[in-house]
């Protein structure tokens, strides 16, 4: 535990040191008095800022306005009670105040192929199917562990039996008796855009498992909105 805290402190100091060193005047800022936000991604420090070319335009799939619905239907602003929907500035603040200090996790809920093409710096990939009711239990347990969630030590065989019965009956899973969320981290999930159902599905799966709604954030704009503002991808 002490080693983890030391690593987080080292990363935090590196990020803040680089913030001072890279505070150069830019024409296209994130907002007044904020040119960039630094974070760690795959072992390197990435500076998130906006593309400075004021003639830059989007290319590729994110230029499309229309996709077949279903499945690509517009997602609601209010996803579920207690879940907070955010935009870009809130996401960047989450990176600074939660992610960079080891208190939060930024989740790219898309499939690995999307993640490998391009992602928001600082994100980890946990595909949206991971938290489905019928997903592999070992995969689900490992994913939840990354979010600070464990299986309760006092969980009984009866609890697992009830869990299995609910799966067989295809009933909603409310397995609060299995998972320990006392140390669950604040998490922010996102996917391709306001028309993408991947992160909403992941959030609904987490809620069904008992994840505290007040610790869940939803970046509805996703990669399409992120790229439309010329923000750094990795």
GIUR-V528575 format. One record per helix or strand of 3 or more residues. SS is the DSSP state (H for helix, E for strand). FROM is the first residue (numbers start at 1). TO is the last residue. If there is no record, write none. Layout:
# GIUR-V528575
ss = {SS:SS}
from = {FROM:FROM}
to = {TO:TO}
This chain:
# GIUR-V528575
ss = {H:E:E:H:E:H:H:E:H:H:H:H:E:H:H:E:H}
from = {2:37:44:60:84:88:99:104:112:128:137:157:186:198:213:216:222}
to = {21:41:48:63:86:97:101:108:117:131:146:169:190:209:215:219:228}
